[in-house]
């Protein structure tokens, strides 16, 4: 497969995406929390928790915290942690 060449503009867009990936993933987690609150079937909740797991891994959340959140599968626990991460992100900026 040939190596893909990007224009300078495309490279800039890609770079900005990765610069803001943490913010994007935190926003995605906020959406998942909302979806978990209103999920009406166990199958849907399980799919959403799988997506939560992927987002947590992509955010590089420490494994013990990820394991705790997923073992509980409690949307309240996820929401509290998410609030803490969002506050920590605000302090960085």
Jmol script that loads the backbone (N, CA, C; Angstrom):
load data "model"
ATOM      1  N   UNK A   1       0.840  -1.167   0.000  1.00  0.00           N
ATOM      2  CA  UNK A   1       0.000   0.000   0.000  1.00  0.00           C
ATOM      3  C   UNK A   1       0.890   1.237   0.000  1.00  0.00           C
ATOM      4  N   UNK A   2       0.617   2.164  -0.867  1.00  0.00           N
ATOM      5  CA  UNK A   2       1.427   3.370  -1.006  1.00  0.00           C
ATOM      6  C   UNK A   2       1.227   4.284   0.194  1.00  0.00           C
ATOM      7  N   UNK A   3       2.306   4.963   0.573  1.00  0.00           N
ATOM      8  CA  UNK A   3       2.220   5.908   1.676  1.00  0.00           C
ATOM      9  C   UNK A   3       1.402   7.112   1.216  1.00  0.00           C
ATOM     10  N   UNK A   4       0.524   7.545   2.054  1.00  0.00           N
ATOM     11  CA  UNK A   4      -0.389   8.619   1.699  1.00  0.00           C
ATOM     12  C   UNK A   4       0.278   9.970   1.916  1.00  0.00           C
ATOM     13  N   UNK A   5       0.153  10.837   0.946  1.00  0.00           N
ATOM     14  CA  UNK A   5       0.695  12.200   1.019  1.00  0.00           C
ATOM     15  C   UNK A   5      -0.449  13.149   1.366  1.00  0.00           C
ATOM     16  N   UNK A   6      -0.233  14.003   2.357  1.00  0.00           N
ATOM     17  CA  UNK A   6      -1.241  14.976   2.756  1.00  0.00           C
ATOM     18  C   UNK A   6      -0.746  16.378   2.445  1.00  0.00           C
ATOM     19  N   UNK A   7      -1.686  17.238   2.084  1.00  0.00           N
ATOM     20  CA  UNK A   7      -1.330  18.637   1.857  1.00  0.00           C
ATOM     21  C   UNK A   7      -1.006  19.266   3.211  1.00  0.00           C
ATOM     22  N   UNK A   8      -0.401  20.417   3.186  1.00  0.00           N
ATOM     23  CA  UNK A   8      -0.062  21.104   4.431  1.00  0.00           C
ATOM     24  C   UNK A   8      -1.323  21.404   5.237  1.00  0.00           C
ATOM     25  N   UNK A   9      -2.382  21.795   4.552  1.00  0.00           N
ATOM     26  CA  UNK A   9      -3.650  22.075   5.215  1.00  0.00           C
ATOM     27  C   UNK A   9      -4.194  20.814   5.896  1.00  0.00           C
ATOM     28  N   UNK A  10      -4.163  19.682   5.202  1.00  0.00           N
ATOM     29  CA  UNK A  10      -4.642  18.423   5.781  1.00  0.00           C
ATOM     30  C   UNK A  10      -3.779  18.018   6.978  1.00  0.00           C
ATOM     31  N   UNK A  11      -2.478  18.206   6.870  1.00  0.00           N
ATOM     32  CA  UNK A  11      -1.579  17.887   7.981  1.00  0.00           C
ATOM     33  C   UNK A  11      -1.916  18.730   9.205  1.00  0.00           C
ATOM     34  N   UNK A  12      -2.239  19.998   8.973  1.00  0.00           N
ATOM     35  CA  UNK A  12      -2.608  20.896  10.067  1.00  0.00           C
ATOM     36  C   UNK A  12      -3.892  20.410  10.750  1.00  0.00           C
ATOM     37  N   UNK A  13      -4.882  20.018   9.957  1.00  0.00           N
ATOM     38  CA  UNK A  13      -6.150  19.519  10.504  1.00  0.00           C
ATOM     39  C   UNK A  13      -5.911  18.249  11.321  1.00  0.00           C
ATOM     40  N   UNK A  14      -5.129  17.335  10.796  1.00  0.00           N
ATOM     41  CA  UNK A  14      -4.826  16.079  11.492  1.00  0.00           C
ATOM     42  C   UNK A  14      -4.098  16.369  12.801  1.00  0.00           C
ATOM     43  N   UNK A  15      -3.138  17.284  12.750  1.00  0.00           N
ATOM     44  CA  UNK A  15      -2.379  17.655  13.938  1.00  0.00           C
ATOM     45  C   UNK A  15      -3.295  18.240  15.017  1.00  0.00           C
ATOM     46  N   UNK A  16      -4.188  19.126  14.633  1.00  0.00           N
ATOM     47  CA  UNK A  16      -5.119  19.739  15.587  1.00  0.00           C
ATOM     48  C   UNK A  16      -6.050  18.695  16.191  1.00  0.00           C
ATOM     49  N   UNK A  17      -6.480  17.728  15.374  1.00  0.00           N
ATOM     50  CA  UNK A  17      -7.335  16.659  15.881  1.00  0.00           C
ATOM     51  C   UNK A  17      -6.626  15.919  17.013  1.00  0.00           C
ATOM     52  N   UNK A  18      -5.378  15.538  16.786  1.00  0.00           N
ATOM     53  CA  UNK A  18      -4.649  14.793  17.806  1.00  0.00           C
ATOM     54  C   UNK A  18      -4.272  15.662  18.990  1.00  0.00           C
ATOM     55  N   UNK A  19      -4.086  16.961  18.780  1.00  0.00           N
ATOM     56  CA  UNK A  19      -3.820  17.876  19.890  1.00  0.00           C
ATOM     57  C   UNK A  19      -5.014  17.959  20.829  1.00  0.00           C
ATOM     58  N   UNK A  20      -6.217  17.808  20.281  1.00  0.00           N
ATOM     59  CA  UNK A  20      -7.446  17.950  21.059  1.00  0.00           C
ATOM     60  C   UNK A  20      -8.162  16.625  21.291  1.00  0.00           C
ATOM     61  N   UNK A  21      -7.472  15.527  21.105  1.00  0.00           N
ATOM     62  CA  UNK A  21      -8.105  14.215  21.229  1.00  0.00           C
ATOM     63  C   UNK A  21      -8.666  13.976  22.633  1.00  0.00           C
ATOM     64  N   UNK A  22      -7.958  14.428  23.669  1.00  0.00           N
ATOM     65  CA  UNK A  22      -8.467  14.257  25.031  1.00  0.00           C
ATOM     66  C   UNK A  22      -9.809  14.961  25.203  1.00  0.00           C
ATOM     67  N   UNK A  23      -9.902  16.170  24.714  1.00  0.00           N
ATOM     68  CA  UNK A  23     -11.148  16.928  24.817  1.00  0.00           C
ATOM     69  C   UNK A  23     -12.262  16.237  24.040  1.00  0.00           C
ATOM     70  N   UNK A  24     -11.940  15.746  22.866  1.00  0.00           N
ATOM     71  CA  UNK A  24     -12.924  15.042  22.038  1.00  0.00           C
ATOM     72  C   UNK A  24     -13.425  13.796  22.766  1.00  0.00           C
ATOM     73  N   UNK A  25     -12.504  13.034  23.353  1.00  0.00           N
ATOM     74  CA  UNK A  25     -12.901  11.796  24.032  1.00  0.00           C
ATOM     75  C   UNK A  25     -13.697  12.093  25.308  1.00  0.00           C
ATOM     76  N   UNK A  26     -13.357  13.159  26.032  1.00  0.00           N
ATOM     77  CA  UNK A  26     -14.137  13.530  27.217  1.00  0.00           C
ATOM     78  C   UNK A  26     -15.559  13.915  26.812  1.00  0.00           C
ATOM     79  N   UNK A  27     -15.685  14.624  25.716  1.00  0.00           N
ATOM     80  CA  UNK A  27     -17.015  14.977  25.210  1.00  0.00           C
ATOM     81  C   UNK A  27     -17.794  13.718  24.833  1.00  0.00           C
ATOM     82  N   UNK A  28     -17.098  12.773  24.200  1.00  0.00           N
ATOM     83  CA  UNK A  28     -17.745  11.510  23.824  1.00  0.00           C
ATOM     84  C   UNK A  28     -18.218  10.761  25.080  1.00  0.00           C
ATOM     85  N   UNK A  29     -17.410  10.789  26.136  1.00  0.00           N
ATOM     86  CA  UNK A  29     -17.820  10.145  27.390  1.00  0.00           C
ATOM     87  C   UNK A  29     -19.049  10.826  27.981  1.00  0.00           C
ATOM     88  N   UNK A  30     -19.128  12.156  27.869  1.00  0.00           N
ATOM     89  CA  UNK A  30     -20.314  12.863  28.349  1.00  0.00           C
ATOM     90  C   UNK A  30     -21.555  12.369  27.612  1.00  0.00           C
ATOM     91  N   UNK A  31     -21.431  12.203  26.313  1.00  0.00           N
ATOM     92  CA  UNK A  31     -22.556  11.702  25.521  1.00  0.00           C
ATOM     93  C   UNK A  31     -22.923  10.285  25.937  1.00  0.00           C
ATOM     94  N   UNK A  32     -21.908   9.457  26.208  1.00  0.00           N
ATOM     95  CA  UNK A  32     -22.174   8.078  26.617  1.00  0.00           C
ATOM     96  C   UNK A  32     -22.871   8.018  27.969  1.00  0.00           C
ATOM     97  N   UNK A  33     -22.501   8.912  28.889  1.00  0.00           N
ATOM     98  CA  UNK A  33     -23.177   8.969  30.190  1.00  0.00           C
ATOM     99  C   UNK A  33     -24.659   9.257  29.977  1.00  0.00           C
ATOM    100  N   UNK A  34     -24.944  10.238  29.130  1.00  0.00           N
ATOM    101  CA  UNK A  34     -26.343  10.576  28.841  1.00  0.00           C
ATOM    102  C   UNK A  34     -27.079   9.385  28.241  1.00  0.00           C
ATOM    103  N   UNK A  35     -26.432   8.721  27.287  1.00  0.00           N
ATOM    104  CA  UNK A  35     -27.072   7.566  26.644  1.00  0.00           C
ATOM    105  C   UNK A  35     -27.295   6.425  27.637  1.00  0.00           C
ATOM    106  N   UNK A  36     -26.353   6.229  28.566  1.00  0.00           N
ATOM    107  CA  UNK A  36     -26.516   5.168  29.570  1.00  0.00           C
ATOM    108  C   UNK A  36     -27.696   5.454  30.490  1.00  0.00           C
ATOM    109  N   UNK A  37     -27.896   6.721  30.835  1.00  0.00           N
ATOM    110  CA  UNK A  37     -29.021   7.070  31.711  1.00  0.00           C
ATOM    111  C   UNK A  37     -30.364   6.705  31.079  1.00  0.00           C
ATOM    112  N   UNK A  38     -30.455   6.822  29.765  1.00  0.00           N
ATOM    113  CA  UNK A  38     -31.759   6.586  29.124  1.00  0.00           C
ATOM    114  C   UNK A  38     -31.842   5.246  28.391  1.00  0.00           C
ATOM    115  N   UNK A  39     -30.778   4.445  28.432  1.00  0.00           N
ATOM    116  CA  UNK A  39     -30.787   3.146  27.744  1.00  0.00           C
ATOM    117  C   UNK A  39     -31.928   2.296  28.277  1.00  0.00           C
ATOM    118  N   UNK A  40     -32.664   1.689  27.355  1.00  0.00           N
ATOM    119  CA  UNK A  40     -33.861   0.956  27.753  1.00  0.00           C
ATOM    120  C   UNK A  40     -33.730  -0.560  27.680  1.00  0.00           C
ATOM    121  N   UNK A  41     -32.555  -1.043  27.309  1.00  0.00           N
ATOM    122  CA  UNK A  41     -32.380  -2.498  27.283  1.00  0.00           C
ATOM    123  C   UNK A  41     -30.971  -2.853  27.752  1.00  0.00           C
ATOM    124  N   UNK A  42     -30.863  -4.059  28.250  1.00  0.00           N
ATOM    125  CA  UNK A  42     -29.560  -4.533  28.738  1.00  0.00           C
ATOM    126  C   UNK A  42     -28.559  -4.632  27.595  1.00  0.00           C
ATOM    127  N   UNK A  43     -29.010  -5.035  26.420  1.00  0.00           N
ATOM    128  CA  UNK A  43     -28.131  -5.148  25.251  1.00  0.00           C
ATOM    129  C   UNK A  43     -27.543  -3.788  24.895  1.00  0.00           C
ATOM    130  N   UNK A  44     -28.379  -2.783  24.889  1.00  0.00           N
ATOM    131  CA  UNK A  44     -27.913  -1.429  24.562  1.00  0.00           C
ATOM    132  C   UNK A  44     -26.918  -0.939  25.616  1.00  0.00           C
ATOM    133  N   UNK A  45     -27.225  -1.172  26.896  1.00  0.00           N
ATOM    134  CA  UNK A  45     -26.311  -0.768  27.970  1.00  0.00           C
ATOM    135  C   UNK A  45     -24.959  -1.461  27.823  1.00  0.00           C
ATOM    136  N   UNK A  46     -24.962  -2.752  27.496  1.00  0.00           N
ATOM    137  CA  UNK A  46     -23.703  -3.479  27.319  1.00  0.00           C
ATOM    138  C   UNK A  46     -22.874  -2.894  26.186  1.00  0.00           C
ATOM    139  N   UNK A  47     -23.531  -2.562  25.080  1.00  0.00           N
ATOM    140  CA  UNK A  47     -22.818  -1.932  23.952  1.00  0.00           C
ATOM    141  C   UNK A  47     -22.229  -0.587  24.354  1.00  0.00           C
ATOM    142  N   UNK A  48     -23.005   0.184  25.112  1.00  0.00           N
ATOM    143  CA  UNK A  48     -22.529   1.500  25.556  1.00  0.00           C
ATOM    144  C   UNK A  48     -21.336   1.357  26.505  1.00  0.00           C
ATOM    145  N   UNK A  49     -21.394   0.360  27.391  1.00  0.00           N
ATOM    146  CA  UNK A  49     -20.262   0.150  28.308  1.00  0.00           C
ATOM    147  C   UNK A  49     -19.013  -0.285  27.539  1.00  0.00           C
ATOM    148  N   UNK A  50     -19.172  -1.007  26.447  1.00  0.00           N
ATOM    149  CA  UNK A  50     -18.017  -1.357  25.608  1.00  0.00           C
ATOM    150  C   UNK A  50     -17.408  -0.094  25.002  1.00  0.00           C
ATOM    151  N   UNK A  51     -18.259   0.833  24.571  1.00  0.00           N
ATOM    152  CA  UNK A  51     -17.770   2.095  24.014  1.00  0.00           C
ATOM    153  C   UNK A  51     -17.094   2.940  25.099  1.00  0.00           C
ATOM    154  N   UNK A  52     -17.647   2.890  26.319  1.00  0.00           N
ATOM    155  CA  UNK A  52     -17.017   3.594  27.442  1.00  0.00           C
ATOM    156  C   UNK A  52     -15.618   3.045  27.659  1.00  0.00           C
ATOM    157  N   UNK A  53     -15.494   1.721  27.622  1.00  0.00           N
ATOM    158  CA  UNK A  53     -14.188   1.086  27.822  1.00  0.00           C
ATOM    159  C   UNK A  53     -13.182   1.581  26.781  1.00  0.00           C
ATOM    160  N   UNK A  54     -13.576   1.598  25.527  1.00  0.00           N
ATOM    161  CA  UNK A  54     -12.683   2.066  24.462  1.00  0.00           C
ATOM    162  C   UNK A  54     -12.268   3.514  24.686  1.00  0.00           C
ATOM    163  N   UNK A  55     -13.218   4.353  25.089  1.00  0.00           N
ATOM    164  CA  UNK A  55     -12.914   5.767  25.319  1.00  0.00           C
ATOM    165  C   UNK A  55     -11.949   5.930  26.490  1.00  0.00           C
ATOM    166  N   UNK A  56     -12.149   5.165  27.554  1.00  0.00           N
ATOM    167  CA  UNK A  56     -11.262   5.253  28.721  1.00  0.00           C
ATOM    168  C   UNK A  56      -9.842   4.825  28.361  1.00  0.00           C
ATOM    169  N   UNK A  57      -9.735   3.767  27.579  1.00  0.00           N
ATOM    170  CA  UNK A  57      -8.413   3.294  27.147  1.00  0.00           C
ATOM    171  C   UNK A  57      -7.744   4.352  26.270  1.00  0.00           C
ATOM    172  N   UNK A  58      -8.506   4.950  25.364  1.00  0.00           N
ATOM    173  CA  UNK A  58      -7.944   5.968  24.480  1.00  0.00           C
ATOM    174  C   UNK A  58      -7.512   7.207  25.262  1.00  0.00           C
ATOM    175  N   UNK A  59      -8.195   7.491  26.368  1.00  0.00           N
ATOM    176  CA  UNK A  59      -7.813   8.617  27.219  1.00  0.00           C
ATOM    177  C   UNK A  59      -6.621   8.289  28.122  1.00  0.00           C
ATOM    178  N   UNK A  60      -6.202   7.031  28.090  1.00  0.00           N
ATOM    179  CA  UNK A  60      -5.087   6.558  28.916  1.00  0.00           C
ATOM    180  C   UNK A  60      -5.381   6.695  30.420  1.00  0.00           C
ATOM    181  N   UNK A  61      -6.622   6.383  30.783  1.00  0.00           N
ATOM    182  CA  UNK A  61      -7.014   6.346  32.191  1.00  0.00           C
ATOM    183  C   UNK A  61      -6.332   5.127  32.809  1.00  0.00           C
ATOM    184  N   UNK A  62      -5.759   5.262  34.005  1.00  0.00           N
ATOM    185  CA  UNK A  62      -5.075   4.115  34.629  1.00  0.00           C
ATOM    186  C   UNK A  62      -5.978   2.880  34.727  1.00  0.00           C
ATOM    187  N   UNK A  63      -5.384   1.742  34.451  1.00  0.00           N
ATOM    188  CA  UNK A  63      -6.125   0.472  34.408  1.00  0.00           C
ATOM    189  C   UNK A  63      -6.955   0.199  35.667  1.00  0.00           C
ATOM    190  N   UNK A  64      -6.438   0.438  36.885  1.00  0.00           N
ATOM    191  CA  UNK A  64      -7.271   0.159  38.065  1.00  0.00           C
ATOM    192  C   UNK A  64      -8.564   0.987  38.097  1.00  0.00           C
ATOM    193  N   UNK A  65      -8.502   2.214  37.606  1.00  0.00           N
ATOM    194  CA  UNK A  65      -9.697   3.058  37.580  1.00  0.00           C
ATOM    195  C   UNK A  65     -10.679   2.532  36.536  1.00  0.00           C
ATOM    196  N   UNK A  66     -10.147   2.171  35.368  1.00  0.00           N
ATOM    197  CA  UNK A  66     -10.998   1.609  34.311  1.00  0.00           C
ATOM    198  C   UNK A  66     -11.671   0.335  34.818  1.00  0.00           C
ATOM    199  N   UNK A  67     -10.896  -0.539  35.440  1.00  0.00           N
ATOM    200  CA  UNK A  67     -11.444  -1.795  35.960  1.00  0.00           C
ATOM    201  C   UNK A  67     -12.533  -1.539  36.997  1.00  0.00           C
ATOM    202  N   UNK A  68     -12.293  -0.564  37.872  1.00  0.00           N
ATOM    203  CA  UNK A  68     -13.281  -0.239  38.912  1.00  0.00           C
ATOM    204  C   UNK A  68     -14.586   0.249  38.279  1.00  0.00           C
ATOM    205  N   UNK A  69     -14.471   1.172  37.336  1.00  0.00           N
ATOM    206  CA  UNK A  69     -15.666   1.727  36.687  1.00  0.00           C
ATOM    207  C   UNK A  69     -16.430   0.628  35.960  1.00  0.00           C
ATOM    208  N   UNK A  70     -15.719  -0.219  35.232  1.00  0.00           N
ATOM    209  CA  UNK A  70     -16.386  -1.271  34.458  1.00  0.00           C
ATOM    210  C   UNK A  70     -16.920  -2.396  35.340  1.00  0.00           C
ATOM    211  N   UNK A  71     -16.265  -2.645  36.467  1.00  0.00           N
ATOM    212  CA  UNK A  71     -16.773  -3.672  37.385  1.00  0.00           C
ATOM    213  C   UNK A  71     -18.080  -3.192  38.016  1.00  0.00           C
ATOM    214  N   UNK A  72     -18.145  -1.915  38.349  1.00  0.00           N
ATOM    215  CA  UNK A  72     -19.359  -1.350  38.947  1.00  0.00           C
ATOM    216  C   UNK A  72     -20.486  -1.227  37.921  1.00  0.00           C
ATOM    217  N   UNK A  73     -20.106  -0.843  36.690  1.00  0.00           N
ATOM    218  CA  UNK A  73     -21.085  -0.523  35.636  1.00  0.00           C
ATOM    219  C   UNK A  73     -22.183   0.365  36.209  1.00  0.00           C
ATOM    220  N   UNK A  74     -21.729   1.362  36.957  1.00  0.00           N
ATOM    221  CA  UNK A  74     -22.634   2.324  37.578  1.00  0.00           C
ATOM    222  C   UNK A  74     -22.402   3.661  36.894  1.00  0.00           C
ATOM    223  N   UNK A  75     -23.419   4.156  36.221  1.00  0.00           N
ATOM    224  CA  UNK A  75     -23.282   5.397  35.466  1.00  0.00           C
ATOM    225  C   UNK A  75     -22.952   6.566  36.399  1.00  0.00           C
ATOM    226  N   UNK A  76     -23.382   6.500  37.649  1.00  0.00           N
ATOM    227  CA  UNK A  76     -23.072   7.555  38.630  1.00  0.00           C
ATOM    228  C   UNK A  76     -21.567   7.610  38.897  1.00  0.00           C
ATOM    229  N   UNK A  77     -20.945   6.461  39.027  1.00  0.00           N
ATOM    230  CA  UNK A  77     -19.491   6.398  39.256  1.00  0.00           C
ATOM    231  C   UNK A  77     -18.758   6.976  38.049  1.00  0.00           C
ATOM    232  N   UNK A  78     -19.191   6.595  36.863  1.00  0.00           N
ATOM    233  CA  UNK A  78     -18.582   7.121  35.647  1.00  0.00           C
ATOM    234  C   UNK A  78     -18.757   8.630  35.579  1.00  0.00           C
ATOM    235  N   UNK A  79     -19.947   9.121  35.869  1.00  0.00           N
ATOM    236  CA  UNK A  79     -20.221  10.559  35.799  1.00  0.00           C
ATOM    237  C   UNK A  79     -19.374  11.342  36.792  1.00  0.00           C
ATOM    238  N   UNK A  80     -19.206  10.826  38.018  1.00  0.00           N
ATOM    239  CA  UNK A  80     -18.361  11.522  39.015  1.00  0.00           C
ATOM    240  C   UNK A  80     -16.910  11.586  38.558  1.00  0.00           C
ATOM    241  N   UNK A  81     -16.410  10.478  38.042  1.00  0.00           N
ATOM    242  CA  UNK A  81     -15.033  10.476  37.538  1.00  0.00           C
ATOM    243  C   UNK A  81     -14.888  11.439  36.361  1.00  0.00           C
ATOM    244  N   UNK A  82     -15.855  11.434  35.496  1.00  0.00           N
ATOM    245  CA  UNK A  82     -15.828  12.320  34.335  1.00  0.00           C
ATOM    246  C   UNK A  82     -15.796  13.777  34.774  1.00  0.00           C
ATOM    247  N   UNK A  83     -16.572  14.139  35.784  1.00  0.00           N
ATOM    248  CA  UNK A  83     -16.540  15.509  36.301  1.00  0.00           C
ATOM    249  C   UNK A  83     -15.139  15.861  36.786  1.00  0.00           C
ATOM    250  N   UNK A  84     -14.499  14.943  37.499  1.00  0.00           N
ATOM    251  CA  UNK A  84     -13.134  15.185  37.991  1.00  0.00           C
ATOM    252  C   UNK A  84     -12.169  15.390  36.833  1.00  0.00           C
ATOM    253  N   UNK A  85     -12.277  14.566  35.789  1.00  0.00           N
ATOM    254  CA  UNK A  85     -11.379  14.687  34.644  1.00  0.00           C
ATOM    255  C   UNK A  85     -11.607  15.984  33.904  1.00  0.00           C
ATOM    256  N   UNK A  86     -12.871  16.398  33.799  1.00  0.00           N
ATOM    257  CA  UNK A  86     -13.166  17.666  33.128  1.00  0.00           C
ATOM    258  C   UNK A  86     -12.609  18.845  33.930  1.00  0.00           C
ATOM    259  N   UNK A  87     -12.731  18.803  35.256  1.00  0.00           N
ATOM    260  CA  UNK A  87     -12.150  19.857  36.100  1.00  0.00           C
ATOM    261  C   UNK A  87     -10.639  19.893  35.953  1.00  0.00           C
ATOM    262  N   UNK A  88     -10.025  18.724  35.925  1.00  0.00           N
ATOM    263  CA  UNK A  88      -8.566  18.661  35.771  1.00  0.00           C
ATOM    264  C   UNK A  88      -8.149  19.231  34.414  1.00  0.00           C
ATOM    265  N   UNK A  89      -8.933  18.967  33.389  1.00  0.00           N
ATOM    266  CA  UNK A  89      -8.654  19.515  32.074  1.00  0.00           C
ATOM    267  C   UNK A  89      -8.778  21.020  32.035  1.00  0.00           C
ATOM    268  N   UNK A  90      -9.749  21.561  32.779  1.00  0.00           N
ATOM    269  CA  UNK A  90      -9.923  23.011  32.836  1.00  0.00           C
ATOM    270  C   UNK A  90      -8.728  23.678  33.513  1.00  0.00           C
ATOM    271  N   UNK A  91      -8.159  23.024  34.486  1.00  0.00           N
ATOM    272  CA  UNK A  91      -6.991  23.586  35.189  1.00  0.00           C
ATOM    273  C   UNK A  91      -5.753  23.589  34.302  1.00  0.00           C
ATOM    274  N   UNK A  92      -5.667  22.586  33.393  1.00  0.00           N
ATOM    275  CA  UNK A  92      -4.521  22.521  32.468  1.00  0.00           C
ATOM    276  C   UNK A  92      -4.533  23.687  31.503  1.00  0.00           C
ATOM    277  N   UNK A  93      -5.731  23.955  30.954  1.00  0.00           N
ATOM    278  CA  UNK A  93      -5.892  24.954  29.915  1.00  0.00           C
ATOM    279  C   UNK A  93      -5.634  26.321  30.407  1.00  0.00           C
TER     280      UNK A  93
END
end "model"
wireframe off; spacefill off
backbone 0.3
color backbone group
